[in-house]
């Protein structure tokens, strides 16, 4: 049985070629049926309910965090808190750092030019509200981190280095181990923050090995429901972080003039959480484990990357007006490929793909600083995942050739 057969959407749309997993992933039956089962048979709110349904929901919710601990090699569930998505998690982290007095006027934050807006805008808001400084690290010829620029900008006033693990535009995987070594050798007190939204679906991100202080990712790219984001933090750091949000479930007590935050991780999860989303994340992680884990995912995706780059070598000779925004090397990348051209408007290209039942995405992909630094207004992006095939890749390039030929 192929992995594709685990995803009902492909039986309902047998002619569809889905190449938009960098935006969101399709869901396997294990996730869909798990959500259905819980809503039909076990659904209730968690915390303080002594009845069976509530306890079943509590077990599901906590079990999902145990699965996340396994997935990223965290130490315990106290280090895992949930939010709406990675963007929400980053906003909570940044505002809490400011609220805690750990980030303030004159402190510098280093980002890369490859960052998603989710890892840019919260820091820029803190620049406006708290007076921090934000500086961007350049990229090398293969769209990796320019380490000479990084080391030059890693000055004494740097408080945070916040980087993507893998780009949602170029597919480049940053060398986080090298980043870790440079940070820890220069100033161990610098906070090392990682946006792993495009990494966790594709390869192992070990928070202990990489000595990451805070990490975020989003569940829906890992095949869970939407509306579930994950924030990991070292327990020793989370204990010092005063939440910038609050409410029921996130407090120990409330008086008319004061309150006390709850312990970890509840203090960062005010209100009723997305219980069904947490359960879907548990099932998604169980699915990953059931197919052979990251070893199998990387094997599948390596073949797809090889196939894509081989077709690209042929395609670019026929259409030299098209540019691949990313490395042409197989190593150090995931299956995300963005193409820029002035032969046709990218929206028209995307529409033409849609007419052929091929799902791609057009735009700046929430990465405008990257686009601006390379003089690009937008691109057409195809992104691969474990359910894709060589046939999908070939259909994409065959259609791309046909679409652009009509414009010449």
Beta strands, then each sheet from edge to edge (+ up, - down):
strand 1: 17-18
strand 2: 80-83
strand 3: 108-112
strand 4: 133-137
strand 5: 158-164
strand 6: 191-195
strand 7: 214-218
strand 8: 229-233
strand 9: 251-254
strand 10: 259-261
strand 11: 323-324
strand 12: 336-340
strand 13: 358-359
strand 14: 361-363
strand 15: 379-383
sheet 1: 1+ 13+
sheet 2: 2+ 8- 7+ 6+ 5+ 3+ 4+
sheet 3: 9+ 10-
sheet 4: 11+ 12- 15+ 14-
end
